Amino acid sequence: MNLNKLTGTLVYVQVNKPVDCFVKEKGQEWKASIIVDEDTADAWNEAYPKQTATVIKTSEFESKFKIPAPYPDAKKQYQITLRKNTQYTKTEKDEDGNEVKNSYAVPAEYHPKVFLQTENGREDITQTKLVANGSKGIISVQVRQLRVGDVANLGNIL
């Protein structure tokens, strides 16, 4: 299964304006969640064991997200949340030759964007329209390979 693009129902898309990270010291992040089917969630959990899909009981879904469950016949719904920090860290040497970690803002061309498919192609709506809970879409996944394993980050949204 290809996990570079996740197709499903979009919820809690926060790409137009970054929000505070759960750990405030990490700064701010863009984030978006997508509700996927059980097979996709299982494949995701295998590929990213440290970023597993959140399980929501179908009976509780509508009260939480204010939309009907995308898979009403299933007992559970599966939410995958992807994030991208607004800062990146680079290890550099100071004037004494010591290694130090410096943070820099992610350049604008690498910010996640939201596109709307129209008859004339794709229109960038990141700053002009909000994505409503329940919108159908595709989230592209950017994978970083770290010593602790692969980490999935938020790419663009269609």
DSSP file with accessible surface (Angstrom, degrees, kcal/mol):
  #  RESIDUE AA STRUCTURE BP1 BP2  ACC     N-H-->O    O-->H-N    N-H-->O    O-->H-N    TCO  KAPPA ALPHA  PHI   PSI    X-CA   Y-CA   Z-CA
    1    1 A M              0   0  144      0, 0.0     2,-0.6     0, 0.0     0, 0.0   0.000 360.0 360.0 360.0 133.6    0.0    0.0    0.0
    2    2 A N        +     0   0  106      1,-0.1     3,-0.3     2,-0.0     0, 0.0  -0.684 360.0 177.4 -80.7 117.3    1.3    3.4   -1.0
    3    3 A L        +     0   0   19     -2,-0.6    -1,-0.1     1,-0.2     3,-0.1   0.211  59.7  92.8-105.7  14.5    1.5    5.6    2.1
    4    4 A N  S    S+     0   0   92      1,-0.2   137,-3.1   136,-0.1     2,-0.4   0.695  96.6  33.0 -77.0 -19.7    3.0    8.7    0.4
    5    5 A K  E    S-A  140   0A 127     -3,-0.3     2,-0.5   135,-0.2    -1,-0.2  -0.988  74.6-157.2-137.4 127.4   -0.6   10.0   -0.1
    6    6 A L  E     -A  139   0A   2    133,-2.8   133,-2.5    -2,-0.4     2,-0.4  -0.919   8.0-161.2-107.3 126.2   -3.5    9.4    2.3
    7    7 A T  E     +A  138   0A  95     -2,-0.5     2,-0.3   131,-0.2   131,-0.2  -0.885  40.9  82.8-107.8 134.8   -7.0    9.6    0.9
    8    8 A G  E    S-A  137   0A   8    129,-2.3   129,-2.5    -2,-0.4     2,-0.5  -0.953  78.3 -30.4 173.4-150.4   -9.9   10.1    3.2
    9    9 A T  E     -AB 136  35A   4     26,-1.8    26,-2.9    -2,-0.3     2,-0.2  -0.876  56.4-134.1-103.9 124.2  -12.0   12.7    5.1
   10   10 A L  E     +AB 135  34A   4    125,-3.6   124,-2.6    -2,-0.5   125,-0.5  -0.562  28.3 171.6 -82.3 139.0  -10.2   15.8    6.3
   11   11 A V  E     + B   0  33A   0     22,-2.5    22,-1.9    -2,-0.2   121,-0.1  -0.985  58.6   8.4-142.2 149.7  -10.6   17.0    9.9
   12   12 A Y  E    S-     0   0A  97     -2,-0.3     2,-0.6     1,-0.2    -1,-0.1   0.880  71.6-177.8  49.3  51.4   -8.9   19.7   11.9
   13   13 A V  E     +     0   0A  21    118,-0.4     2,-0.3    19,-0.2    19,-0.2  -0.712  10.0 173.3 -83.1 120.1   -6.9   21.2    9.1
   14   14 A Q  E     + B   0  31A  65     17,-3.4    17,-1.7    -2,-0.6     5,-0.2  -0.683  34.5 117.9-128.5  74.5   -4.7   24.0   10.4
   15   15 A V  E     +     0   0A   2     -2,-0.3    -1,-0.1    15,-0.2    17,-0.1   0.681  63.2  64.0-111.7 -28.9   -2.4   25.0    7.5
   16   16 A N  E    S+     0   0A  58      1,-0.3    -2,-0.1    -3,-0.2    14,-0.0   0.840 119.1  19.3 -68.2 -29.6   -3.4   28.6    6.9
   17   17 A K  E    S-     0   0A 154     12,-0.1    -1,-0.3     0, 0.0    12,-0.1  -0.966  86.7-123.1-142.9 121.7   -2.1   29.6   10.3
   18   18 A P  E     -     0   0A  32      0, 0.0     2,-0.3     0, 0.0    12,-0.2  -0.227  25.3-149.2 -62.8 154.2    0.4   27.6   12.4
   19   19 A V  E     - B   0  29A  37     10,-2.8    10,-2.8    -5,-0.2     2,-0.1  -0.803  29.4 -82.3-119.1 162.9   -0.7   26.6   15.9
   20   20 A D  E     - B   0  28A  90     -2,-0.3     8,-0.3     8,-0.2     4,-0.1  -0.396  47.6-115.0 -64.1 140.5    1.3   26.0   19.1
   21   21 A C        -     0   0    4      6,-2.8     6,-0.1     2,-0.2    -1,-0.1  -0.336  25.4-111.9 -67.4 156.9    3.0   22.6   19.4
   22   22 A F  S    S+     0   0  193      1,-0.2     2,-0.9     2,-0.1    -1,-0.1   0.926 119.1  52.3 -57.2 -43.6    1.8   20.4   22.3
   23   23 A V  S >  S-     0   0   63      1,-0.2     3,-2.4     2,-0.0    -2,-0.2  -0.844  86.9-154.6 -92.3 103.8    5.2   20.9   23.8
   24   24 A K  G >  S+     0   0  141     -2,-0.9     3,-1.9     1,-0.3    -3,-0.2   0.777  87.0  67.7 -56.2 -28.5    5.4   24.7   23.7
   25   25 A E  G 3  S+     0   0  168      1,-0.3    -1,-0.3    -3,-0.1     3,-0.1   0.721  90.3  65.1 -65.3 -19.8    9.2   24.8   23.6
   26   26 A K  G <  S-     0   0  134     -3,-2.4     2,-0.4     1,-0.3    -1,-0.3   0.500 101.5-140.1 -81.5  -4.0    9.1   23.3   20.1
   27   27 A G    <   -     0   0   29     -3,-1.9    -6,-2.8    -4,-0.2    -1,-0.3  -0.652  43.2 -24.4  89.9-134.1    7.4   26.4   18.8
   28   28 A Q  E     -B   20   0A  78     -2,-0.4    58,-2.5    -8,-0.3    59,-0.4  -0.782  53.9-170.8-121.2 164.3    4.6   26.2   16.3
   29   29 A E  E     -BC  19  85A  15    -10,-2.8   -10,-2.8    56,-0.3     2,-0.4  -0.973  24.0-125.6-149.7 156.7    3.4   23.7   13.7
   30   30 A W  E     + C   0  84A  11     54,-2.8    54,-2.2    -2,-0.3     2,-0.3  -0.834  40.5 175.8 -95.2 145.0    1.1   23.2   10.8
   31   31 A K  E     +BC  14  83A  54    -17,-1.7   -17,-3.4    -2,-0.4     2,-0.3  -0.998  18.6 176.8-152.7 156.8   -1.1   20.2   11.2
   32   32 A A  E     - C   0  82A   0     50,-2.1    50,-2.9    -2,-0.3     2,-0.3  -0.979  14.3-148.4-155.1 148.9   -4.0   18.3    9.6
   33   33 A S  E     -BC  11  81A   5    -22,-1.9   -22,-2.5    -2,-0.3     2,-0.4  -0.899   8.0-164.6-120.9 152.5   -5.8   15.0   10.3
   34   34 A I  E     -BC  10  80A   0     46,-2.2    46,-2.7    -2,-0.3     2,-0.6  -0.996  17.3-135.3-137.4 138.3   -7.4   12.6    7.9
   35   35 A I  E     +BC   9  79A   0    -26,-2.9   -26,-1.8    -2,-0.4     2,-0.2  -0.862  34.5 177.8 -94.1 123.9   -9.9    9.8    8.6
   36   36 A V  E     - C   0  78A   0     42,-2.6    42,-0.9    -2,-0.6   -28,-0.1  -0.741  30.7 -91.8-122.9 169.9   -8.9    6.6    6.8
   37   37 A D     >  -     0   0   60     -2,-0.2     4,-2.3    40,-0.1     5,-0.2  -0.249  43.2-101.9 -77.3 170.0  -10.2    3.1    6.5
   38   38 A E  H  > S+     0   0  102      1,-0.2     4,-2.7     2,-0.2     5,-0.2   0.877 119.3  54.2 -63.2 -39.7   -9.0    0.2    8.7
   39   39 A D  H  > S+     0   0  112      2,-0.2     4,-2.3     1,-0.2    -1,-0.2   0.918 110.4  46.6 -62.6 -43.2   -6.7   -1.3    6.1
   40   40 A T  H  > S+     0   0   20      2,-0.2     4,-2.7     1,-0.2    -1,-0.2   0.923 112.3  50.9 -63.7 -43.0   -4.9    2.1    5.6
   41   41 A A  H  X S+     0   0    0     -4,-2.3     4,-2.8     2,-0.2    12,-0.3   0.911 109.7  50.2 -62.3 -41.1   -4.6    2.6    9.4
   42   42 A D  H  X S+     0   0   72     -4,-2.7     4,-1.7     2,-0.2    -1,-0.2   0.930 112.5  46.1 -63.2 -44.7   -3.1   -0.9    9.8
   43   43 A A  H  X S+     0   0   24     -4,-2.3     4,-2.2     1,-0.2    -2,-0.2   0.906 113.1  50.9 -63.7 -40.2   -0.5   -0.3    7.1
   44   44 A W  H  X S+     0   0    1     -4,-2.7     4,-3.0     1,-0.2    -2,-0.2   0.929 107.7  51.7 -61.9 -46.8    0.2    3.1    8.6
   45   45 A N  H  < S+     0   0   46     -4,-2.8    -1,-0.2     1,-0.2    -2,-0.2   0.843 110.8  48.8 -62.5 -33.8    0.7    1.6   12.1
   46   46 A E  H  < S+     0   0  165     -4,-1.7    -1,-0.2    -5,-0.2    -2,-0.2   0.909 116.2  42.0 -69.3 -42.9    3.2   -0.9   10.7
   47   47 A A  H  < S+     0   0   47     -4,-2.2   103,-0.2     1,-0.2    -2,-0.2   0.851 128.8  27.6 -73.9 -34.4    5.2    1.7    8.8
   48   48 A Y    ><  +     0   0   14     -4,-3.0     3,-2.1    -5,-0.2    -1,-0.2  -0.623  64.5 168.6-130.3  73.1    5.1    4.3   11.6
   49   49 A P  T 3  S+     0   0   95      0, 0.0     3,-0.4     0, 0.0    -1,-0.1   0.735  81.5  52.0 -63.8 -17.7    4.9    2.6   14.9
   50   50 A K  T 3  S+     0   0  170      1,-0.2    -5,-0.1     2,-0.0   101,-0.0   0.460 113.5  44.6 -94.6  -1.5    5.7    5.8   16.8
   51   51 A Q  S <  S+     0   0   56     -3,-2.1    -1,-0.2    -7,-0.2    30,-0.1  -0.342  83.5 172.0-133.0  51.7    2.9    7.7   15.0
   52   52 A T        -     0   0   80     -3,-0.4    29,-0.2     1,-0.1     2,-0.1  -0.172  38.6 -95.9 -69.2 157.4    0.0    5.3   15.1
   53   53 A A        -     0   0    7    -12,-0.3     2,-0.4    27,-0.1    27,-0.2  -0.437  37.9-119.4 -68.7 142.4   -3.5    6.1   14.0
   54   54 A T  E     -D   79   0A  69     25,-3.2    25,-2.8    -2,-0.1     2,-0.5  -0.701  23.7-137.3 -84.4 135.0   -5.9    7.2   16.7
   55   55 A V  E     -D   78   0A  76     -2,-0.4     2,-0.4    23,-0.2    23,-0.2  -0.815  21.1-175.5 -97.5 129.5   -8.9    4.9   17.1
   56   56 A I  E     -D   77   0A   9     21,-2.7    21,-3.3    -2,-0.5     2,-0.1  -0.993  28.5-119.2-124.4 129.3  -12.4    6.6   17.6
   57   57 A K  E >>  -D   76   0A 120     -2,-0.4     3,-1.4    19,-0.2     4,-0.9  -0.456  20.2-131.2 -64.2 136.5  -15.5    4.6   18.3
   58   58 A T  H >> S+     0   0   29     17,-2.4     3,-0.8     1,-0.3     4,-0.6   0.880 107.2  60.0 -58.0 -35.9  -18.1    5.2   15.5
   59   59 A S  H 34 S+     0   0  109     16,-0.4    -1,-0.3     1,-0.2     4,-0.2   0.760 112.4  38.5 -65.5 -22.3  -20.7    5.9   18.2
   60   60 A E  H <> S+     0   0  100     -3,-1.4     4,-1.4     2,-0.1    -1,-0.2   0.491  93.4  90.2-102.9  -6.8  -18.6    8.8   19.5
   61   61 A F  H <X S+     0   0    0     -4,-0.9     4,-2.7    -3,-0.8     3,-0.4   0.928  84.0  48.6 -61.0 -50.7  -17.4   10.2   16.2
   62   62 A E  H  X S+     0   0  116     -4,-0.6     4,-2.2     1,-0.2    -1,-0.2   0.882 109.4  52.5 -63.8 -35.7  -20.1   12.7   15.4
   63   63 A S  H  4 S+     0   0   82     -4,-0.2    -1,-0.2     1,-0.2    -2,-0.2   0.854 115.3  42.9 -69.0 -28.3  -20.0   14.3   18.9
   64   64 A K  H  < S+     0   0   94     -4,-1.4    -2,-0.2    -3,-0.4    -1,-0.2   0.911 128.9  23.5 -81.7 -44.8  -16.3   14.8   18.6
   65   65 A F  H  < S-     0   0    1     -4,-2.7    -3,-0.2     2,-0.3    -2,-0.2   0.509  92.4-129.5-104.2  -9.2  -16.0   16.0   15.0
   66   66 A K  S  < S+     0   0  163     -4,-2.2    -4,-0.1    -5,-0.4    -3,-0.1   0.750  79.5  90.9  64.2  25.9  -19.5   17.4   14.4
   67   67 A I  S    S-     0   0   22     -6,-0.3    -2,-0.3    -5,-0.1    -1,-0.2  -0.962  87.6 -90.7-139.8 157.2  -19.8   15.4   11.1
   68   68 A P        -     0   0   90      0, 0.0     0, 0.0     0, 0.0     0, 0.0  -0.349  54.9 -90.2 -65.5 152.1  -21.2   11.9   10.4
   69   69 A A        -     0   0   18    -11,-0.2     4,-0.1     1,-0.1   -11,-0.0  -0.409  29.3-138.6 -63.1 132.3  -18.7    9.1   10.6
   70   70 A P  S    S+     0   0   28      0, 0.0    -1,-0.1     0, 0.0   -33,-0.0   0.799 101.8  39.0 -64.0 -29.2  -17.1    8.5    7.1
   71   71 A Y  S >  S+     0   0   74      1,-0.1     3,-1.6   -35,-0.1    -2,-0.1  -0.705  72.8 172.1-119.8  76.3  -17.3    4.7    7.5
   72   72 A P  T 3  S+     0   0   90      0, 0.0    -1,-0.1     0, 0.0    -3,-0.1   0.746  74.4  55.0 -64.4 -24.9  -20.7    4.3    9.3
   73   73 A D  T 3  S+     0   0  165     -4,-0.1     2,-0.2     3,-0.0    -2,-0.0   0.591  92.3  88.6 -84.1 -10.7  -20.8    0.5    9.0
   74   74 A A  S <  S-     0   0   40     -3,-1.6   -16,-0.1     1,-0.1    -3,-0.1  -0.585  75.2-137.2 -86.4 150.8  -17.5    0.1   10.8
   75   75 A K  S    S+     0   0  188     -2,-0.2   -17,-2.4     1,-0.1   -16,-0.4   0.788  88.0  32.3 -73.0 -28.3  -17.2   -0.1   14.6
   76   76 A K  E     - D   0  57A 101    -19,-0.2     2,-0.3   -18,-0.1   -19,-0.2  -0.943  65.7-147.9-133.4 153.2  -14.2    2.2   14.6
   77   77 A Q  E     - D   0  56A   0    -21,-3.3   -21,-2.7    -2,-0.3     2,-0.5  -0.859  18.8-139.7-113.9 152.1  -12.9    5.2   12.7
   78   78 A Y  E     -CD  36  55A  23    -42,-0.9   -42,-2.6    -2,-0.3     2,-0.5  -0.961  12.4-165.3-124.3 122.5   -9.1    5.8   12.3
   79   79 A Q  E     -CD  35  54A  14    -25,-2.8   -25,-3.2    -2,-0.5     2,-0.5  -0.910   1.7-168.9-110.2 124.9   -7.5    9.3   12.5
   80   80 A I  E     -C   34   0A   1    -46,-2.7   -46,-2.2    -2,-0.5     2,-0.5  -0.959   8.7-161.4-111.4 125.6   -4.0   10.0   11.2
   81   81 A T  E     -C   33   0A  31     -2,-0.5     2,-0.4   -48,-0.2   -48,-0.2  -0.932   4.5-167.9-110.3 129.6   -2.6   13.4   12.2
   82   82 A L  E     -C   32   0A   0    -50,-2.9   -50,-2.1    -2,-0.5     2,-0.3  -0.921   6.4-174.0-116.9 144.2    0.4   14.8   10.4
   83   83 A R  E     -C   31   0A  98     69,-0.4    71,-1.6    -2,-0.4     2,-0.3  -0.917  15.1-165.9-132.3 159.4    2.4   17.8   11.5
   84   84 A K  E     -C   30   0A  26    -54,-2.2   -54,-2.8    -2,-0.3     2,-0.1  -0.942  24.5-130.4-146.6 123.4    5.2   20.0   10.2
   85   85 A N  E     -C   29   0A  48     -2,-0.3   -56,-0.3   -56,-0.2   -58,-0.1  -0.393   9.9-135.4 -71.8 148.8    7.1   22.3   12.5
   86   86 A T  S    S+     0   0   19    -58,-2.5    20,-2.7    -2,-0.1     2,-0.3   0.562  90.0  55.6 -79.7  -8.4    7.6   26.0   11.4
   87   87 A Q  E     -G  105   0B  78    -59,-0.4     2,-0.3    18,-0.2    18,-0.2  -0.903  66.6-159.8-121.5 150.7   11.3   25.7   12.5
   88   88 A Y  E     -G  104   0B 102     16,-2.5    16,-2.5    -2,-0.3     2,-0.4  -0.950  15.6-133.4-126.6 152.6   14.0   23.4   11.5
   89   89 A T  E     -G  103   0B  84     -2,-0.3     2,-0.4    14,-0.2    14,-0.2  -0.877  17.9-172.1-108.9 137.2   17.2   22.7   13.5
   90   90 A K  E     -G  102   0B 109     12,-2.8    12,-2.8    -2,-0.4     2,-0.5  -0.997  20.4-134.3-130.0 130.9   20.7   22.6   12.0
   91   91 A T  E     +G  101   0B  75     -2,-0.4     2,-0.3    10,-0.2    10,-0.2  -0.752  38.4 164.0 -85.3 123.9   23.9   21.6   13.8
   92   92 A E  E     -G  100   0B  55      8,-3.3     8,-3.5    -2,-0.5     2,-0.4  -0.843  37.4-107.2-133.0 169.7   26.7   24.0   13.1
   93   93 A K  E     -G   99   0B 139     -2,-0.3     6,-0.2     6,-0.2     2,-0.0  -0.852  28.8-142.6-102.3 137.1   30.1   24.9   14.5
   94   94 A D    >   -     0   0   48      4,-2.8     3,-2.1    -2,-0.4    -1,-0.0  -0.194  42.4 -82.2 -84.3-175.5   30.5   28.2   16.4
   95   95 A E  T 3  S+     0   0  176      1,-0.3    -1,-0.1     2,-0.1    -2,-0.0   0.745 131.8  52.8 -63.4 -20.2   33.7   30.3   16.3
   96   96 A D  T 3  S-     0   0  122      2,-0.1    -1,-0.3     0, 0.0     3,-0.1   0.418 120.5-107.2 -92.3  -0.1   35.4   28.0   18.8
   97   97 A G  S <  S+     0   0   40     -3,-2.1     2,-0.2     1,-0.3    -2,-0.1   0.531  73.9 139.3  87.6   5.9   34.7   24.9   16.7
   98   98 A N        -     0   0   92      1,-0.1    -4,-2.8    -5,-0.0     2,-0.4  -0.609  57.2-113.9 -83.1 144.4   32.0   23.6   19.1
   99   99 A E  E     +G   93   0B 135     -2,-0.2     2,-0.3    -6,-0.2    -6,-0.2  -0.635  40.4 175.0 -79.3 131.3   28.9   22.1   17.6
  100  100 A V  E     -G   92   0B  51     -8,-3.5    -8,-3.3    -2,-0.4     2,-0.6  -0.963  28.5-126.1-133.1 151.8   25.7   24.1   18.4
  101  101 A K  E     -G   91   0B 158     -2,-0.3     2,-0.4   -10,-0.2   -10,-0.2  -0.883  27.3-171.7-101.2 124.6   22.1   23.6   17.2
  102  102 A N  E     -G   90   0B  58    -12,-2.8   -12,-2.8    -2,-0.6     2,-0.4  -0.903  13.3-139.5-115.1 145.2   20.5   26.6   15.6
  103  103 A S  E     -G   89   0B  76     -2,-0.4     2,-0.3   -14,-0.2   -14,-0.2  -0.845  19.6-177.2-106.0 142.5   16.9   27.0   14.6
  104  104 A Y  E     -G   88   0B  84    -16,-2.5   -16,-2.5    -2,-0.4     2,-0.2  -0.966  32.0-103.4-134.1 150.9   15.7   28.6   11.4
  105  105 A A  E     -G   87   0B  67     -2,-0.3   -18,-0.2   -18,-0.2   -19,-0.1  -0.472  43.0-107.1 -70.6 140.4   12.2   29.4   10.0
  106  106 A V        -     0   0   15    -20,-2.7    -1,-0.1    -2,-0.2     5,-0.1  -0.552  43.3-108.8 -65.5 127.2   11.1   27.0    7.3
  107  107 A P    >   -     0   0   48      0, 0.0     3,-2.3     0, 0.0     4,-0.3  -0.248  26.4-112.4 -59.7 148.6   11.3   29.0    4.0
  108  108 A A  G >  S+     0   0   62      1,-0.3     3,-1.7     2,-0.2    -2,-0.1   0.818 114.0  63.1 -54.4 -35.3    7.9   29.9    2.5
  109  109 A E  G 3  S+     0   0  132      1,-0.3    -1,-0.3     0, 0.0    -3,-0.0   0.688 104.0  49.9 -68.6 -12.6    8.3   27.6   -0.5
  110  110 A Y  G <  S+     0   0  138     -3,-2.3    -1,-0.3     2,-0.1    -2,-0.2   0.340  82.6 114.7-105.1   4.7    8.4   24.6    1.9
  111  111 A H  S <  S-     0   0   63     -3,-1.7     2,-0.1    -4,-0.3   -96,-0.0  -0.493  78.2-102.8 -69.1 144.2    5.3   25.6    3.9
  112  112 A P        -     0   0    5      0, 0.0     2,-0.3     0, 0.0    44,-0.2  -0.414  43.4-159.2 -64.7 146.5    2.4   23.0    3.4
  113  113 A K        -     0   0   53     -2,-0.1    44,-2.8    -3,-0.1     2,-0.5  -0.897  15.1-135.1-128.7 157.3   -0.3   24.3    1.1
  114  114 A V  B     -e  157   0A   9     -2,-0.3    11,-2.6    42,-0.2    12,-0.7  -0.961  24.0-168.7-112.9 127.3   -3.9   23.5    0.4
  115  115 A F  E     -H  124   0C  54     42,-3.1     2,-0.5    -2,-0.5     9,-0.2  -0.915  12.4-149.9-117.0 146.3   -5.0   23.1   -3.2
  116  116 A L  E     -H  123   0C  71      7,-2.6     7,-2.7    -2,-0.4     2,-0.5  -0.962  20.1-130.9-113.2 126.4   -8.5   22.9   -4.7
  117  117 A Q  E     +H  122   0C 103     -2,-0.5     2,-0.2     5,-0.2     5,-0.2  -0.671  37.7 168.9 -78.0 120.8   -8.9   20.8   -7.9
  118  118 A T  E >   -H  121   0C  47      3,-3.3     3,-1.5    -2,-0.5     0, 0.0  -0.712  52.4 -95.6-121.6 177.6  -10.9   22.9  -10.4
  119  119 A E  T 3  S+     0   0  194      1,-0.3     3,-0.1    -2,-0.2    -2,-0.0   0.786 126.0  51.0 -65.3 -24.4  -11.6   22.5  -14.2
  120  120 A N  T 3  S-     0   0  153      1,-0.3     2,-0.3     0, 0.0    -1,-0.3   0.266 124.6 -92.0 -95.7   9.3   -8.6   24.7  -14.9
  121  121 A G  E <  S-H  118   0C  27     -3,-1.5    -3,-3.3     2,-0.0     2,-0.5  -0.830  72.1 -19.8 117.7-154.5   -6.2   22.8  -12.7
  122  122 A R  E     -H  117   0C 159     -2,-0.3     2,-0.5    -5,-0.2    -5,-0.2  -0.824  53.3-158.1-101.6 131.7   -5.2   23.2   -9.1
  123  123 A E  E     -H  116   0C  85     -7,-2.7    -7,-2.6    -2,-0.5     2,-0.7  -0.899  19.5-127.0-109.9 130.1   -5.8   26.5   -7.2
  124  124 A D  E     +H  115   0C  78     -2,-0.5    -9,-0.2    -9,-0.2     3,-0.1  -0.654  36.6 164.8 -76.2 113.2   -3.8   27.4   -4.1
  125  125 A I    >>  +     0   0   13    -11,-2.6     4,-2.2    -2,-0.7     3,-0.5   0.176  32.8 120.2-114.4  16.9   -6.4   28.2   -1.4
  126  126 A T  T 34 S+     0   0   10    -12,-0.7    -1,-0.1     1,-0.3  -111,-0.1   0.866  88.8  23.0 -52.1 -45.7   -4.1   28.0    1.6
  127  127 A Q  T 34 S+     0   0  137     -3,-0.1    -1,-0.3   -13,-0.1    -2,-0.1   0.481 123.9  53.1-102.6  -2.7   -4.7   31.6    2.7
  128  128 A T  T <4 S+     0   0  101     -3,-0.5     2,-0.3     1,-0.2    -2,-0.2   0.697 109.7  28.7-107.3 -23.6   -8.1   32.3    1.0
  129  129 A K     <  -     0   0  108     -4,-2.2     2,-0.3   -15,-0.1    -1,-0.2  -0.990  68.2-130.6-138.7 150.0  -10.4   29.4    2.2
  130  130 A L        -     0   0  133     -2,-0.3     2,-0.6    -3,-0.1  -116,-0.1  -0.759  24.7-122.7 -96.6 145.9  -10.6   27.2    5.2
  131  131 A V        -     0   0   28     -2,-0.3  -118,-0.4  -118,-0.2     2,-0.2  -0.774  30.2-140.6 -88.5 121.7  -10.9   23.4    4.9
  132  132 A A    >   -     0   0   62     -2,-0.6     3,-1.9     1,-0.1  -122,-0.2  -0.516  24.3 -97.2 -82.8 147.4  -14.1   22.2    6.7
  133  133 A N  T 3  S+     0   0   50      1,-0.2  -122,-0.2    -2,-0.2    -1,-0.1  -0.424 113.7  35.8 -55.9 134.2  -14.3   19.1    8.7
  134  134 A G  T 3  S+     0   0   29   -124,-2.6    -1,-0.2     1,-0.4  -123,-0.1   0.310  81.1 139.3 100.2  -8.0  -15.8   16.4    6.4
  135  135 A S  E <   -A   10   0A  42     -3,-1.9  -125,-3.6  -125,-0.5    -1,-0.4  -0.455  52.9-126.0 -67.3 141.9  -14.1   17.6    3.2
  136  136 A K  E     +A    9   0A 148   -127,-0.2     2,-0.3    -2,-0.1  -127,-0.2  -0.705  50.5 131.2 -86.7 140.8  -12.8   14.7    1.1
  137  137 A G  E     -A    8   0A  10   -129,-2.5  -129,-2.3    -2,-0.3     2,-0.4  -0.975  50.7-105.3-170.3-177.2   -9.1   15.0    0.2
  138  138 A I  E     -A    7   0A  56     20,-2.3    20,-2.9    -2,-0.3     2,-0.5  -0.997  21.2-158.4-129.6 132.3   -5.6   13.7   -0.1
  139  139 A I  E     -AF   6 157A   0   -133,-2.5  -133,-2.8    -2,-0.4     2,-0.3  -0.952  14.7-140.0-110.2 127.4   -2.7   14.5    2.1
  140  140 A S  E     -A    5   0A  33     16,-3.1    15,-2.1    -2,-0.5     2,-0.5  -0.671  17.0-142.0 -85.3 143.5    0.8   14.1    0.8
  141  141 A V  E     - F   0 154A  13   -137,-3.1     2,-0.5    -2,-0.3    13,-0.2  -0.906   6.6-156.1-111.0 128.0    3.3   12.6    3.3
  142  142 A Q  E     - F   0 153A  81     11,-2.7    11,-3.4    -2,-0.5     2,-0.5  -0.915  15.6-151.8-100.9 127.1    6.9   13.7    3.5
  143  143 A V  E     - F   0 152A  55     -2,-0.5     2,-0.4     9,-0.2     9,-0.2  -0.864   9.1-166.9-105.7 128.8    9.1   11.0    5.1
  144  144 A R  E     - F   0 151A 126      7,-3.0     7,-2.8    -2,-0.5     2,-0.7  -0.947  15.8-140.1-110.0 135.4   12.3   11.9    7.0
  145  145 A Q  E     + F   0 150A 159     -2,-0.4     2,-0.2     5,-0.2     5,-0.2  -0.858  30.2 171.0 -98.8 116.8   14.7    9.1    7.8
  146  146 A L  E >   - F   0 149A  78      3,-1.5     3,-1.5    -2,-0.7    -2,-0.0  -0.718  49.1-101.6-116.5 170.8   16.1    9.4   11.3
  147  147 A R  T 3  S+     0   0  255      1,-0.3     3,-0.1    -2,-0.2    -1,-0.0   0.839 123.4  52.2 -61.5 -31.2   18.2    7.1   13.4
  148  148 A V  T 3  S-     0   0  104      1,-0.3    -1,-0.3     3,-0.0     2,-0.2   0.497 126.7 -86.0 -84.6  -2.7   15.1    6.1   15.4
  149  149 A G  E <   - F   0 146A  32     -3,-1.5    -3,-1.5     2,-0.0    -1,-0.3  -0.680  67.0 -30.5 124.8 179.1   13.2    5.2   12.2
  150  150 A D  E     - F   0 145A  77   -103,-0.2     2,-0.4    -2,-0.2    -5,-0.2  -0.452  51.3-160.2 -73.1 142.6   11.1    6.9    9.6
  151  151 A V  E     - F   0 144A  31     -7,-2.8    -7,-3.0    -2,-0.1     2,-0.4  -0.990   9.3-141.3-125.1 131.9    9.1    9.9   10.6
  152  152 A A  E     - F   0 143A   1     -2,-0.4   -69,-0.4    -9,-0.2     2,-0.3  -0.806  20.4-173.8 -96.3 131.4    6.1   11.2    8.6
  153  153 A N  E     - F   0 142A  27    -11,-3.4   -11,-2.7    -2,-0.4   -69,-0.2  -0.854  33.3 -90.1-119.9 160.5    5.5   14.9    8.2
  154  154 A L  E     + F   0 141A   0    -71,-1.6   -13,-0.2    -2,-0.3     3,-0.1  -0.451  44.3 173.4 -68.9 131.8    2.7   16.9    6.6
  155  155 A G  E     -     0   0A   1    -15,-2.1     2,-0.2     1,-0.3   -14,-0.1   0.219  48.0 -40.1-103.7-126.0    3.1   17.7    3.0
  156  156 A N  E     -     0   0A  60    -44,-0.2   -16,-3.1    -2,-0.0     2,-0.4  -0.582  50.5-133.9-102.0 167.3    0.4   19.4    0.9
  157  157 A I  E      eF 114 139A   2    -44,-2.8   -42,-3.1   -18,-0.2   -18,-0.2  -0.971 360.0 360.0-125.2 135.7   -3.3   18.8    0.8
  158  158 A L              0   0   49    -20,-2.9   -20,-2.3    -2,-0.4   -42,-0.2  -0.972 360.0 360.0-117.4 360.0   -5.6   18.4   -2.2
